[in-house]
Amino acid sequence: MDRRTLATLEVSAIGLGCMGLSTNYGEPLDTTTGVNLILVGHLRRATENGLTEDELTEALIHLAFCAGWPKAMSAVQVAKKVFADN
């Protein structure tokens, strides 16, 4: 299995998991839409478990340095929508 190193953490390079988002759910999703869909689910669960906007801001700042500012800013837009819906 391919592995990637994020800072000092080594993780698998599986990506979206062992089953793609289009396998059983109709038309394939483009990567950005699929990742945003997954992020919405994770953020909703995190807010249900008490994640605050300040904690998420800190995590997104770290994300920006690891994954790049464009991806982090996309995540910010998704996060704003999730927090607005709550």
C-alpha positions in Angstrom: 0.0 0.0 0.0 1.3 3.4 -0.9 1.9 5.7 2.1 2.3 9.5 2.5 3.9 11.5 5.2 2.0 14.5 6.6 4.4 16.5 8.8 5.5 13.7 11.1 2.4 11.4 10.6 2.5 8.6 8.1 -0.9 7.7 6.5 -2.2 5.5 3.8 -2.7 7.0 0.3 -6.0 5.3 -0.2 -7.8 8.6 -0.8 -11.5 8.4 -0.6 -11.4 5.1 1.1 -11.7 1.5 -0.3 -15.0 2.3 -2.2 -15.3 5.3 -4.5 -18.2 7.7 -4.2 -19.6 6.5 -7.6 -19.6 2.8 -7.1 -23.2 2.4 -5.9 -24.5 5.9 -6.1 -25.2 6.8 -9.7 -23.1 9.1 -11.8 -19.5 9.6 -10.7 -18.7 12.7 -8.8 -15.7 14.8 -9.6 -13.0 14.8 -6.9 -13.8 18.3 -5.5 -17.5 17.5 -5.1 -16.7 14.2 -3.5 -14.2 15.6 -1.1 -16.6 18.4 -0.1 -19.4 15.9 0.5 -17.1 13.9 2.8 -16.0 17.1 4.6 -19.6 18.1 5.2 -20.3 14.8 6.8 -17.2 15.0 9.0 -17.8 18.6 10.1 -21.4 17.9 10.9 -20.4 15.0 13.2 -17.6 17.1 14.7 -20.0 19.9 15.5 -22.4 17.4 17.1 -19.5 16.3 19.3 -18.7 19.9 20.3 -16.2 21.2 17.8 -16.2 25.0 18.0 -15.5 27.4 15.2 -12.3 28.5 16.9 -11.0 24.9 17.0 -11.9 24.4 13.4 -10.1 27.7 12.4 -6.9 26.3 14.1 -7.2 23.0 12.2 -7.8 24.8 8.9 -4.7 27.0 9.4 -2.7 23.8 9.8 -4.4 22.3 6.7 -3.3 25.3 4.7 0.3 24.6 5.4 0.0 20.9 4.7 -2.4 20.8 1.8 -2.0 24.3 0.4 -4.0 27.5 0.8 -6.4 26.9 -2.1 -7.6 23.6 -0.6 -7.9 25.2 2.9 -9.9 28.1 1.5 -12.3 25.6 -0.2 -12.6 23.9 3.2 -13.4 27.2 4.8 -16.3 27.8 2.5 -17.7 24.3 3.3 -17.2 24.9 7.0 -19.0 28.2 6.9 -22.0 26.5 5.3 -22.0 23.7 7.9 -21.8 26.2 10.9 -24.5 28.4 9.3 -26.8 25.4 9.0 -26.4 24.6 12.7 
